[in-house]
Every structure is written in structure tokens, then in C-alpha cells.
Amino acid sequence: MAELIWDGKYDEHHNKRAPVRIELPFQTVETVNESVQERQRTLELSSSGHDPEWRNRLIWGDKKYVLPSLLPEFAGKVDLIYIDPPFSSGQDFSFSTTLPGTDDEFTKSPSTLEQKAYRDTWGVDQADSDRGVTELDRYLRWLNETFVLLRELLSNEGSIFVHLDVHMGPYVKALMDEVFGRDNFQNEVVWYYYRARFAAESGHTGGATGKAIVVGMLDRDERKVRATVVPNVKRETLQNQILKNVKYGSTVYTDDAVPYDNLRWKYIHEVVNHAETYVRGQVHTNGLENFWSLLKRNLKGTYVCVEPFHLERYVDEQVFRYNNRATKDNPLKDSDRFLLALSQVAGKRLTFAELTGKSGSPASC
């Protein structure tokens, strides 16, 4: 069987290096949905040498210390393990943000644990790099130490599921064969959405084929919309619009369309699956859906027949109406909007040939 070799796998005597085992006692910080009487009963059972009733645990800590600390109690007893490790993407997920209503940028200094938790980077110094050591060496060594400890926790009938992408999957499969035994491999589950993937690659879905595409964004703080006509719904097309208009590190809410994947590398990306729900706390697209309904009502009910090469102008009109609507803080009237629109026409010209689509040159309005 083929074997993966990485820097540090074997010591100078050609023996496999074992993971560091440091057992630390757990400290209870908070209990949830437990009465004072139940808490007292658990303490009494523990102090008298009896096993307290089982309670689920949410443990905050570095797996280097958590896993060895679980072994005395759970070695060979765990029937199901699911892990979602870093993908070795080389990304740093820590970020700075601007405080609402100010121009002040706030940066939270991460703790040592948070630095590890929110960075998918595997630094290699110059000396190691000169020896040929790569970030993949560091990643595989880290993951191997994890698998060795998890193997000791698994029962003989236990299963382990590992969530990874296509980049690290082949390496980790070979690594798990070595730790858990190749014959114990059961199956690989691949997520694949044909229609959505086709849209990301070709720029069209069944519902969008032959239609003009408009992409829009709503700033919840400013309550302003930006929208424009785009040639297709390819990933690079839609994400380029977001990159042009949204500040790095901002929170972005979208539906679960595939072209929006990978936004998490630059933004705090939250997704709402409209097949399941339309609102999940603050995660929704209802504000922008309101703008789309106004735009469609305007196109279908007022203008009725719109030429695709003029669609950008109709979209701009609706954006202007929406962004300059009367509010409590800004009570604009029709005359105010008219003067504002008129102030923006200087130097603009729309010829009859351009208006009727008989000119090859685009209009300047």
C-alpha cells in the first residue's frame, strides 16, 4: 500500500512520532437547562463516587489537549465521530470591521487559541522551506495526530466522517487508510448539484436561459440599493460585482446559489436556503426581494414591453426611485426628486438611433 511521507513523520531512529498527550481536567463554565436541584444532585453523585447521569458537553479548547483528556473516559466507546477540519486553504479568517455609524475600524486582538481556530495557514519558516518542507507537510502532520487520537476513541463498531473538499480529499483518504485500515473504508459522499453547477459553469439555468440577468445588493445600514445588468450568472460574474461594491470583511447574506460559494474567503458569508426557510434570524434577503418586486411591477405594469438593450436604464430608474424615496429622516417630495434627477443630466445625450437600437455605439445617458 502506498504511504504518505511528510516532514516529521519519523524520528531519527525511523520510528513513527506519536502525538503529544497532555491530559488536562475539564472546567465547567456553564450548564444549560439545568435546575439548581439537578445540579446539586449531579455534584452529590460525583462526590459520593457514583456515576452522574449523562449530559451532553460543548467543549471549548484546542484538540491537542481536549482529545487526550477525553481518552480516560471514552477510549473505545465512541460510536460516531464527525469532523470538519480546515481545508488547507491558506486563508486567514480573522478580520477587522468598521463600527456602525462611524468611520472607526475595530480589530479584536485574538487569543492564542483563536489564532489557531480562525486561521487555515500552516507556516513554514525559511530554514524548513530550504529543506523542502511545505505547508502540506505541516497540515498532514497536524491531521495525522488528530486521527491517531480519534482512532483510540472509536469503538469497534464506530464510524468516522470527515468533511473536506477536492483539494485535500485524496491525501486525507490515504492518511486515513493508514490510521484506520484500508479495509475499513466504507464510502465517499459527494455533494453535487447538477443544475446549480451547470449555472456556475455555463452562466445559465433552465429558468434564466434566454433572459436578461440583473444582480443587486442592498446596504442594510444605508438602506440603499445598487443594481446592474450582467451578461450571465457565472460565479466570476456575480462575485466580481460583489467584490466591486462590498468592502472586504463585511457581512454578506445570500441565498444558497452555487455562484455565491467561496465568498467566505473574503466576507462573513451567511446563507439562507429558500427551499427550507426565508428567514433565519438576521440571515435573509427580504429587503432586496422588496426591491425586485418593485422593479418587476414597474416593468410589467407600467412599461409592459422593455427592450433588453434598454434594461439597464429601467433598472437605474428604479434604483434612483428606491434610494431617494421619502423617509422619516429624509422626507423628499416629487419636486425634490425631479430637481435631483435634472441635476444629473448635464453632458448626457441620447439620440433617436440609440433609443431605437439602430446605433452600434451605446448611449451616454
C-alpha contacts under 8 A as a table, 3 or more apart, distances in Angstrom:
res1	aa1	res2	aa2	distance
2	A	174	A	7.77
3	E	174	A	7.21
3	E	175	L	7.85
3	E	178	E	7.52
4	L	171	Y	7.75
4	L	174	A	6.99
4	L	175	L	6.79
5	I	9	K	6.71
6	W	9	K	5.69
6	W	136	L	7.95
6	W	137	D	4.83
6	W	138	R	7.77
6	W	140	L	7.04
6	W	141	R	6.91
7	D	10	Y	7.84
7	D	133	V	6.47
7	D	137	D	5.61
7	D	138	R	7.46
7	D	141	R	7.70
8	G	11	D	6.69
8	G	17	R	7.37
8	G	141	R	7.24
9	K	16	K	5.78
9	K	17	R	5.83
9	K	141	R	6.84
10	Y	13	H	7.52
10	Y	14	H	5.12
10	Y	15	N	5.16
10	Y	16	K	4.42
10	Y	17	R	5.51
11	D	14	H	5.24
11	D	15	N	5.51
11	D	16	K	6.41
11	D	17	R	6.16
12	E	15	N	7.46
18	A	145	E	7.33
19	P	145	E	5.07
19	P	146	T	7.98
19	P	148	V	7.53
19	P	149	L	7.82
20	V	64	K	7.32
21	R	64	K	7.53
21	R	65	Y	7.26
21	R	68	P	5.57
22	I	64	K	7.66
22	I	65	Y	5.75
22	I	68	P	6.19
22	I	69	S	7.25
23	E	65	Y	6.23
23	E	66	V	7.60
23	E	68	P	5.39
23	E	69	S	4.44
24	L	65	Y	6.70
24	L	66	V	7.63
24	L	69	S	5.73
25	P	69	S	6.98
26	F	69	S	7.95
28	T	31	T	7.50
31	T	34	E	6.35
34	E	38	E	6.12
34	E	39	R	6.45
35	S	38	E	5.22
35	S	39	R	6.22
36	V	39	R	5.10
36	V	40	Q	6.11
37	Q	40	Q	5.12
37	Q	41	R	6.14
38	E	41	R	5.05
38	E	42	T	6.25
39	R	42	T	5.21
39	R	43	L	6.38
40	Q	43	L	5.13
40	Q	44	E	6.21
41	R	44	E	5.09
41	R	45	L	6.21
42	T	45	L	5.19
42	T	46	S	6.23
42	T	52	P	5.50
42	T	53	E	7.24
43	L	46	S	5.15
43	L	47	S	6.09
43	L	52	P	7.94
44	E	47	S	5.17
44	E	48	S	6.08
45	L	48	S	5.27
45	L	49	G	6.42
45	L	50	H	5.02
45	L	51	D	6.34
45	L	52	P	5.45
46	S	49	G	5.38
46	S	50	H	5.63
46	S	51	D	6.23
46	S	52	P	5.97
47	S	50	H	7.51
59	I	66	V	7.87
61	G	65	Y	7.33
61	G	66	V	6.36
61	G	113	L	7.26
62	D	65	Y	5.69
62	D	66	V	6.08
62	D	113	L	6.73
63	K	66	V	4.69
63	K	67	L	5.51
63	K	146	T	7.63
64	K	67	L	6.27
64	K	68	P	7.16
64	K	146	T	7.70
65	Y	68	P	5.79
65	Y	69	S	6.31
66	V	69	S	5.17
66	V	70	L	6.37
67	L	70	L	5.17
67	L	71	L	6.60
67	L	149	L	6.51
67	L	150	L	7.45
68	P	71	L	5.33
68	P	72	P	7.88
68	P	149	L	7.07
69	S	72	P	6.80
70	L	73	E	5.76
70	L	74	F	5.88
70	L	75	A	7.42
71	L	74	F	5.14
71	L	75	A	4.66
71	L	152	E	7.43
71	L	153	L	6.35
72	P	75	A	6.20
74	F	77	K	5.18
74	F	78	V	6.54
74	F	153	L	5.98
75	A	78	V	7.35
75	A	152	E	5.61
75	A	153	L	4.24
75	A	154	L	6.88
75	A	155	S	7.66
76	G	152	E	5.95
76	G	153	L	4.81
76	G	154	L	4.90
76	G	155	S	4.15
76	G	156	N	7.00
77	K	153	L	6.28
77	K	154	L	5.96
77	K	155	S	4.75
78	V	81	I	7.32
78	V	153	L	5.75
78	V	154	L	4.71
78	V	155	S	5.28
78	V	158	G	6.38
79	D	154	L	6.04
79	D	155	S	5.63
79	D	157	E	6.41
79	D	158	G	3.90
79	D	159	S	6.11
80	L	154	L	7.40
80	L	158	G	5.53
80	L	159	S	5.02
80	L	160	I	5.85
81	I	154	L	7.74
81	I	158	G	7.88
81	I	159	S	6.34
81	I	160	I	4.61
81	I	161	F	6.21
82	Y	160	I	5.75
82	Y	161	F	4.68
82	Y	162	V	5.97
82	Y	163	H	7.83
83	I	160	I	7.92
83	I	161	F	6.43
83	I	162	V	5.17
83	I	163	H	6.42
84	D	162	V	6.07
84	D	163	H	4.95
84	D	164	L	6.98
85	P	162	V	7.65
85	P	163	H	7.07
85	P	164	L	7.29
86	P	89	S	7.48
86	P	120	D	5.89
86	P	164	L	7.91
87	F	120	D	7.22
87	F	164	L	6.18
87	F	165	D	6.77
87	F	167	H	7.77
87	F	168	M	6.56
88	S	91	Q	7.94
88	S	120	D	5.77
88	S	121	T	6.76
88	S	122	W	7.63
88	S	136	L	7.60
88	S	139	Y	6.75
88	S	168	M	7.34
89	S	120	D	6.07
89	S	121	T	7.20
90	G	119	R	7.89
90	G	120	D	5.29
90	G	121	T	4.51
90	G	122	W	7.09
91	Q	119	R	6.33
91	Q	120	D	5.21
91	Q	121	T	6.02
91	Q	265	W	6.80
92	D	118	Y	6.62
92	D	119	R	4.42
92	D	120	D	5.88
92	D	121	T	6.61
93	F	118	Y	5.18
93	F	119	R	5.49
93	F	120	D	7.52
93	F	265	W	7.13
94	S	115	Q	7.91
94	S	118	Y	5.95
94	S	119	R	6.95
95	F	107	T	7.09
95	F	249	G	6.04
96	S	105	E	6.67
96	S	106	F	5.79
96	S	107	T	4.68
96	S	108	K	7.36
96	S	249	G	6.71
97	T	105	E	5.59
97	T	106	F	5.39
97	T	107	T	6.61
97	T	249	G	6.51
97	T	250	S	6.98
98	T	102	T	7.18
98	T	103	D	6.38
98	T	104	D	5.67
98	T	105	E	4.24
98	T	106	F	5.79
99	L	102	T	5.67
99	L	103	D	6.93
99	L	104	D	5.95
99	L	105	E	6.23
99	L	106	F	6.52
100	P	103	D	7.99
100	P	221	D	7.70
110	P	113	L	7.77
110	P	114	E	5.40
110	P	115	Q	5.81
111	S	114	E	5.04
111	S	115	Q	6.15
112	T	115	Q	5.20
112	T	116	K	6.75
113	L	116	K	5.35
113	L	117	A	6.19
114	E	117	A	4.74
114	E	118	Y	5.90
115	Q	118	Y	5.67
115	Q	119	R	6.12
116	K	119	R	5.60
116	K	120	D	7.80
121	T	135	E	7.86
122	W	135	E	5.17
122	W	136	L	7.83
122	W	138	R	6.01
122	W	139	Y	6.45
123	G	135	E	6.41
123	G	138	R	7.81
124	V	128	D	6.16
124	V	129	S	6.14
124	V	133	V	7.11
124	V	134	T	6.56
124	V	135	E	6.32
124	V	138	R	7.87
125	D	128	D	5.50
125	D	129	S	6.09
126	Q	129	S	4.91
126	Q	130	D	6.08
127	A	130	D	5.19
127	A	131	R	6.62
128	D	131	R	5.02
128	D	132	G	6.56
128	D	133	V	5.32
129	S	132	G	5.06
129	S	133	V	4.93
129	S	134	T	6.49
130	D	133	V	7.27
133	V	137	D	6.34
134	T	137	D	5.33
134	T	138	R	6.92
135	E	138	R	5.13
135	E	139	Y	6.16
136	L	139	Y	4.98
136	L	140	L	6.05
137	D	140	L	5.40
137	D	141	R	6.17
138	R	141	R	5.28
138	R	142	W	6.22
139	Y	142	W	5.21
139	Y	143	L	6.18
140	L	143	L	5.06
140	L	144	N	5.86
140	L	172	V	7.77
140	L	175	L	7.99
141	R	144	N	5.13
141	R	145	E	6.35
142	W	145	E	5.43
142	W	146	T	6.60
143	L	146	T	5.01
143	L	147	F	6.28
144	N	147	F	5.09
144	N	148	V	6.22
144	N	175	L	7.03
144	N	179	V	7.93
145	E	148	V	5.35
145	E	149	L	6.62
146	T	149	L	5.47
146	T	150	L	6.21
147	F	150	L	4.95
147	F	151	R	5.95
147	F	176	M	7.36
147	F	179	V	6.84
148	V	151	R	5.23
148	V	152	E	6.70
148	V	179	V	6.46
149	L	152	E	5.27
149	L	153	L	6.61
150	L	153	L	5.00
150	L	154	L	6.34
151	R	154	L	5.28
151	R	179	V	7.42
151	R	180	F	6.72
152	E	155	S	7.96
154	L	157	E	7.79
154	L	158	G	5.35
154	L	159	S	7.32
155	S	158	G	4.81
164	L	168	M	6.66
164	L	169	G	5.90
165	D	168	M	6.16
165	D	169	G	5.92
166	V	169	G	5.18
166	V	170	P	7.37
167	H	170	P	7.35
168	M	171	Y	5.51
168	M	172	V	6.16
169	G	172	V	5.23
169	G	173	K	6.04
170	P	173	K	5.15
170	P	174	A	6.52
171	Y	174	A	5.39
171	Y	175	L	6.29
172	V	175	L	4.80
172	V	176	M	6.00
173	K	176	M	5.20
173	K	177	D	6.18
174	A	177	D	5.10
174	A	178	E	6.51
175	L	178	E	5.29
175	L	179	V	6.49
176	M	179	V	5.02
176	M	180	F	5.58
176	M	181	G	7.14
176	M	182	R	7.63
177	D	180	F	5.53
177	D	181	G	4.72
177	D	182	R	4.19
177	D	183	D	7.80
177	D	184	N	7.85
177	D	185	F	7.27
178	E	181	G	5.56
178	E	182	R	6.73
180	F	184	N	6.74
181	G	184	N	5.50
181	G	185	F	7.36
182	R	185	F	5.72
192	Y	197	R	7.48
193	Y	196	A	5.44
193	Y	197	R	5.70
194	Y	197	R	5.13
194	Y	198	F	5.92
195	R	198	F	5.09
195	R	199	A	6.27
195	R	205	T	6.61
195	R	206	G	7.92
196	A	199	A	5.02
196	A	200	A	6.33
196	A	205	T	7.26
196	A	257	A	6.68
196	A	258	V	5.74
196	A	259	P	7.93
197	R	200	A	5.04
197	R	201	E	6.26
197	R	258	V	6.53
198	F	201	E	5.21
198	F	202	S	5.73
198	F	203	G	7.51
198	F	204	H	7.20
198	F	205	T	6.96
199	A	202	S	5.35
199	A	203	G	4.92
199	A	204	H	4.69
199	A	205	T	4.99
199	A	233	V	6.58
199	A	234	K	6.41
199	A	258	V	7.98
199	A	259	P	7.68
200	A	203	G	5.72
200	A	204	H	7.61
200	A	233	V	6.65
200	A	234	K	4.58
200	A	235	R	5.21
200	A	258	V	6.43
200	A	259	P	5.24
201	E	234	K	6.04
201	E	235	R	7.43
202	S	234	K	6.51
203	G	232	N	4.75
203	G	233	V	4.51
203	G	234	K	4.25
203	G	235	R	7.87
204	H	207	G	7.97
204	H	208	A	5.69
204	H	209	T	5.48
204	H	232	N	6.48
204	H	233	V	6.14
204	H	234	K	7.52
205	T	208	A	5.07
205	T	209	T	5.88
206	G	209	T	5.56
208	A	211	K	5.34
208	A	212	A	7.69
208	A	213	I	7.55
212	A	229	V	7.33
212	A	230	V	7.72
212	A	231	P	7.36
212	A	308	P	6.65
213	I	229	V	5.75
213	I	230	V	5.56
213	I	231	P	6.49
213	I	232	N	6.24
213	I	233	V	7.26
214	V	227	A	6.78
214	V	228	T	5.58
214	V	229	V	4.35
214	V	230	V	5.87
215	V	227	A	5.59
215	V	228	T	5.70
215	V	229	V	6.37
215	V	230	V	6.81
215	V	238	L	7.24
216	G	225	V	6.96
216	G	226	R	5.54
216	G	227	A	4.02
216	G	228	T	6.54
216	G	288	L	7.46
217	M	225	V	5.67
217	M	226	R	5.31
217	M	227	A	6.38
217	M	242	I	7.93
217	M	288	L	6.90
218	L	223	R	6.64
218	L	224	K	5.78
218	L	225	V	4.51
218	L	226	R	6.56
218	L	287	G	7.11
218	L	288	L	5.86
219	D	222	E	5.50
219	D	223	R	5.34
219	D	224	K	5.40
219	D	225	V	6.39
220	R	223	R	4.91
220	R	224	K	7.27
220	R	287	G	7.96
223	R	323	N	7.42
224	K	322	Y	7.43
224	K	323	N	5.22
225	V	288	L	7.84
225	V	319	V	6.29
225	V	322	Y	7.32
225	V	323	N	6.47
226	R	319	V	6.72
227	A	315	V	6.91
227	A	316	D	7.43
227	A	319	V	6.97
228	T	312	E	6.42
228	T	315	V	6.87
228	T	316	D	7.64
229	V	311	L	7.36
229	V	312	E	5.78
229	V	315	V	7.91
230	V	233	V	7.67
230	V	237	T	7.38
231	P	237	T	7.94
232	N	237	T	6.92
233	V	237	T	6.40
233	V	238	L	6.22
233	V	259	P	7.21
234	K	237	T	5.26
234	K	238	L	6.39
234	K	259	P	6.21
235	R	238	L	5.49
235	R	239	Q	5.93
235	R	258	V	7.59
235	R	259	P	4.04
235	R	260	Y	6.60
236	E	239	Q	5.23
236	E	240	N	5.76
236	E	259	P	7.63
237	T	240	N	5.35
237	T	241	Q	6.63
238	L	241	Q	5.31
238	L	242	I	6.64
238	L	259	P	6.92
238	L	260	Y	7.44
239	Q	242	I	4.99
239	Q	243	L	6.14
239	Q	259	P	7.40
239	Q	260	Y	6.65
239	Q	263	L	7.64
240	N	243	L	4.99
240	N	244	K	6.13
241	Q	244	K	5.16
241	Q	245	N	6.35
242	I	245	N	5.28
242	I	246	V	5.55
243	L	246	V	5.65
243	L	247	K	7.33
243	L	248	Y	7.69
246	V	250	S	7.01
247	K	250	S	5.77
248	Y	266	K	5.76
248	Y	267	Y	6.01
249	G	266	K	5.84
249	G	267	Y	4.46
249	G	268	I	6.27
250	S	267	Y	5.37
250	S	268	I	6.08
251	T	267	Y	5.91
251	T	268	I	4.53
251	T	269	H	5.96
251	T	270	E	7.52
252	V	267	Y	6.54
252	V	268	I	6.04
252	V	269	H	4.93
252	V	270	E	6.27
253	Y	269	H	6.05
253	Y	270	E	4.99
253	Y	271	V	5.81
253	Y	272	V	7.60
253	Y	283	V	6.01
253	Y	284	H	6.43
253	Y	285	T	6.70
254	T	257	A	7.93
254	T	260	Y	7.45
254	T	269	H	7.70
254	T	270	E	6.66
254	T	271	V	5.20
254	T	272	V	6.48
254	T	284	H	7.17
254	T	285	T	6.40
255	D	271	V	5.34
255	D	272	V	4.94
255	D	273	N	5.75
255	D	274	H	6.72
255	D	284	H	7.79
255	D	285	T	7.28
256	D	260	Y	7.24
256	D	271	V	5.65
256	D	272	V	6.10
256	D	273	N	5.37
256	D	274	H	7.65
257	A	260	Y	5.91
257	A	261	D	7.58
258	V	261	D	5.44
260	Y	263	L	6.17
261	D	264	R	7.43
262	N	265	W	5.87
263	L	266	K	5.77
263	L	267	Y	5.86
263	L	268	I	7.81
263	L	269	H	6.19
264	R	267	Y	5.01
264	R	268	I	5.74
264	R	269	H	5.16
270	E	283	V	6.46
271	V	283	V	6.81
271	V	284	H	7.80
272	V	277	T	7.05
272	V	278	Y	6.61
272	V	279	V	7.01
272	V	280	R	6.86
272	V	283	V	6.30
272	V	284	H	6.11
273	N	276	E	5.60
273	N	277	T	6.11
273	N	278	Y	7.06
274	H	277	T	5.04
274	H	278	Y	5.24
277	T	280	R	7.22
278	Y	284	H	6.15
278	Y	285	T	7.70
278	Y	286	N	7.74
279	V	282	Q	7.27
279	V	283	V	6.04
279	V	284	H	4.91
279	V	285	T	7.94
280	R	283	V	5.01
280	R	284	H	6.43
281	G	284	H	7.61
284	H	287	G	7.99
285	T	288	L	5.65
285	T	289	E	6.22
286	N	289	E	4.84
286	N	290	N	6.24
287	G	290	N	5.30
287	G	291	F	6.90
288	L	291	F	5.05
288	L	292	W	6.36
289	E	292	W	4.98
289	E	293	S	6.22
290	N	293	S	5.19
290	N	294	L	6.42
291	F	294	L	5.14
291	F	295	L	6.21
291	F	322	Y	7.51
292	W	295	L	5.04
292	W	296	K	6.10
293	S	296	K	5.21
293	S	297	R	6.03
294	L	297	R	5.13
294	L	298	N	6.14
294	L	318	Q	7.80
295	L	298	N	5.13
295	L	299	L	6.23
295	L	315	V	7.20
295	L	318	Q	6.17
296	K	299	L	5.07
296	K	300	K	5.92
296	K	301	G	7.99
297	R	300	K	5.31
297	R	301	G	5.39
297	R	302	T	7.39
298	N	301	G	5.42
298	N	302	T	5.15
298	N	303	Y	6.62
299	L	302	T	5.83
299	L	303	Y	5.09
299	L	304	V	5.61
299	L	305	C	7.46
299	L	306	V	7.12
299	L	314	Y	7.86
300	K	303	Y	6.19
300	K	304	V	4.50
300	K	305	C	7.44
301	G	304	V	5.75
303	Y	306	V	6.62
306	V	310	H	6.93
306	V	311	L	6.69
307	E	310	H	5.42
307	E	311	L	6.45
308	P	311	L	5.04
309	F	312	E	7.21
309	F	357	G	7.39
310	H	313	R	5.56
310	H	314	Y	6.80
311	L	314	Y	5.16
311	L	315	V	6.17
312	E	315	V	5.09
312	E	316	D	6.13
313	R	316	D	4.98
313	R	317	E	6.18
314	Y	317	E	5.05
314	Y	318	Q	6.39
315	V	318	Q	5.22
315	V	319	V	6.16
316	D	319	V	5.00
316	D	320	F	6.09
317	E	320	F	5.07
317	E	321	R	6.25
318	Q	321	R	4.98
318	Q	322	Y	6.05
319	V	322	Y	5.12
319	V	323	N	5.98
320	F	323	N	5.33
320	F	324	N	6.01
321	R	324	N	5.34
321	R	325	R	5.88
322	Y	325	R	5.35
324	N	332	L	7.23
324	N	337	R	6.98
325	R	331	P	7.97
325	R	332	L	6.67
326	A	330	N	5.91
326	A	331	P	4.61
326	A	332	L	4.73
326	A	333	K	6.90
327	T	330	N	4.89
327	T	331	P	5.12
327	T	332	L	7.33
328	K	331	P	5.80
332	L	336	D	5.89
332	L	337	R	6.96
333	K	336	D	5.17
333	K	337	R	6.48
334	D	337	R	5.13
334	D	338	F	6.10
335	S	338	F	4.99
335	S	339	L	6.21
336	D	339	L	5.28
336	D	340	L	6.15
337	R	340	L	5.00
337	R	341	A	6.08
338	F	341	A	5.16
338	F	342	L	6.04
339	L	342	L	4.99
339	L	343	S	6.10
340	L	343	S	5.23
340	L	344	Q	6.86
341	A	344	Q	5.44
341	A	345	V	7.03
342	L	345	V	5.55
342	L	346	A	7.88
343	S	346	A	6.77
345	V	348	K	5.39
345	V	365	C	7.57
348	K	364	S	5.69
348	K	365	C	5.10
349	R	363	A	7.00
349	R	364	S	5.80
349	R	365	C	5.89
350	L	354	E	6.39
350	L	355	L	6.61
350	L	363	A	5.52
350	L	364	S	6.47
350	L	365	C	6.16
351	T	354	E	5.20
351	T	355	L	6.10
351	T	363	A	7.35
352	F	355	L	4.85
352	F	356	T	6.14
353	A	356	T	5.29
353	A	357	G	6.09
353	A	358	K	4.96
353	A	359	S	5.26
354	E	357	G	5.04
354	E	358	K	5.98
354	E	359	S	5.06
354	E	360	G	7.81
354	E	361	S	7.31
354	E	362	P	6.67
354	E	363	A	5.81
355	L	358	K	7.73
355	L	363	A	7.75
356	T	359	S	7.89
357	G	360	G	7.77
359	S	362	P	7.33
